[in-house]
Amino acid sequence: MDPAVLNWPCGEDPFLLRIGELEALDDLTAEGVLDLRWRLAQGAHRGSLAYAPVKVREVIACLRLGLIGAGMDRATAERKSRQAFEEGDIGALNLIAFTILSNAFAGKEHDPVGEAQAGR
C-alpha cells in the first residue's frame, strides 16, 4: 500500500497506517480503529467534520501514527501532529484522520476486487 500524500497545516507529508500502527491506534481508542473511522464519518451527518464525536487525542494519535508509518521519526511526528492541532482547524484535522484511516482500509492494488476472467 502506498502512503497518502496529504496537504495539511504542517505542510505536505506522506501518511500510512500499517498493521503495527493500526494496532497501536486500536489500543488508544475505546472501540478500535473501525469505530474511530465511523465516528469521524458521523461528523458529516452532523453538518461538519468539526463536530465529529471523537476525542482530540484520537485525532492527534492517528496523525502521529500515520506519519510514523510513512517513515517519519517518532519525535518529529509527535511535534508535527501537536503543531497541527495548535495551528490548524479541528475539522480539517478530522478529515485528514478520516482520509488516513480510509486509505489504510482501501483495497490493495495487487489484489483487485473481482476476477479478470470467469472460472470454468
C-alpha positions as CSV (number, residue, x, y, z in Angstrom):
1,M,0.0,0.0,0.0
2,D,1.3,3.4,-0.9
3,P,1.2,6.3,1.6
4,A,-1.4,9.1,1.0
5,V,0.5,12.3,0.5
6,L,-1.7,15.0,2.1
7,N,-1.5,18.7,2.4
8,W,-2.2,19.7,6.0
9,P,-1.4,22.6,8.4
10,C,2.3,21.4,8.8
11,G,3.0,21.2,5.0
12,E,2.7,18.2,2.7
13,D,3.6,14.8,4.1
14,P,3.0,11.1,3.4
15,F,0.7,9.2,5.9
16,L,0.4,5.5,6.1
17,L,-1.1,3.2,8.8
18,R,0.4,-0.3,8.5
19,I,-0.7,-3.2,10.7
20,G,1.5,-2.1,13.7
21,E,0.3,1.5,13.6
22,L,-3.3,0.3,13.3
23,E,-2.9,-2.0,16.3
24,A,-1.4,0.9,18.3
25,L,-4.3,3.1,17.4
26,D,-6.7,0.3,18.3
27,D,-5.1,0.3,21.8
28,L,-5.5,4.1,22.1
29,T,-9.2,4.2,21.2
30,A,-12.1,2.8,23.2
31,E,-13.7,0.7,20.5
32,G,-10.9,0.4,17.9
33,V,-10.0,2.0,14.6
34,L,-13.0,0.9,12.6
35,D,-15.2,2.6,15.2
36,L,-13.0,5.7,15.1
37,R,-13.4,5.9,11.3
38,W,-17.2,5.5,11.7
39,R,-17.3,8.2,14.4
40,L,-15.2,10.6,12.2
41,A,-17.7,10.0,9.4
42,Q,-20.6,10.8,11.7
43,G,-19.4,14.4,11.8
44,A,-20.5,14.8,8.1
45,H,-24.1,13.8,9.1
46,R,-24.0,16.4,11.9
47,G,-23.2,19.2,9.4
48,S,-19.4,19.3,9.7
49,L,-16.4,17.1,10.4
50,A,-15.6,19.6,13.1
51,Y,-18.5,18.2,15.1
52,A,-17.4,14.5,14.8
53,P,-17.9,12.6,18.0
54,V,-14.2,11.9,18.5
55,K,-11.6,12.9,21.1
56,V,-8.8,15.2,20.2
57,R,-6.2,12.7,21.4
58,E,-7.6,10.1,18.9
59,V,-7.2,12.5,16.0
60,I,-3.6,13.5,17.1
61,A,-2.7,9.8,17.6
62,C,-4.0,9.0,14.1
63,L,-1.9,11.8,12.5
64,R,1.2,10.9,14.5
65,L,1.0,7.2,13.8
66,G,0.3,7.9,10.1
67,L,3.4,10.0,9.9
68,I,5.5,7.3,11.6
69,G,4.0,4.6,9.4
70,A,5.1,6.5,6.3
71,G,8.7,6.7,7.7
72,M,9.0,9.9,9.8
73,D,10.9,9.6,13.1
74,R,8.8,9.5,16.2
75,A,10.0,12.8,17.7
76,T,9.3,14.8,14.5
77,A,5.9,13.0,14.1
78,E,4.9,13.9,17.7
79,R,6.0,17.5,17.2
80,K,4.2,18.0,13.9
81,S,1.0,16.4,15.0
82,R,0.7,18.6,18.0
83,Q,1.7,21.7,16.0
84,A,-1.0,20.9,13.5
85,F,-3.6,20.9,16.3
86,E,-2.3,24.3,17.6
87,E,-2.1,25.9,14.2
88,G,-4.9,24.1,12.3
89,D,-8.6,23.7,12.3
90,I,-10.0,20.6,14.1
91,G,-12.5,20.0,11.2
92,A,-9.7,19.8,8.7
93,L,-7.7,17.5,11.0
94,N,-10.7,15.2,11.4
95,L,-11.0,15.0,7.7
96,I,-7.3,14.2,7.4
97,A,-7.6,11.4,10.0
98,F,-10.6,10.0,8.2
99,T,-8.6,10.0,4.9
100,I,-5.7,8.3,6.6
101,L,-7.9,5.6,8.0
102,S,-9.8,5.2,4.8
103,N,-6.5,4.7,2.9
104,A,-5.5,2.0,5.4
105,F,-8.7,0.1,4.7
106,A,-8.8,0.6,0.9
107,G,-8.4,-2.4,-1.4
108,K,-4.9,-3.3,-2.4
109,E,-3.8,-2.6,-5.9
110,H,-2.2,-6.1,-6.2
111,D,-5.5,-7.7,-5.3
112,P,-8.3,-6.0,-7.2
113,V,-11.9,-6.8,-6.5
114,G,-13.5,-9.3,-8.8
115,E,-11.8,-11.5,-11.3
116,A,-10.4,-10.7,-14.7
117,Q,-11.8,-13.8,-16.2
118,A,-14.6,-16.1,-15.1
119,G,-13.7,-19.5,-13.8
120,R,-14.7,-22.7,-15.6
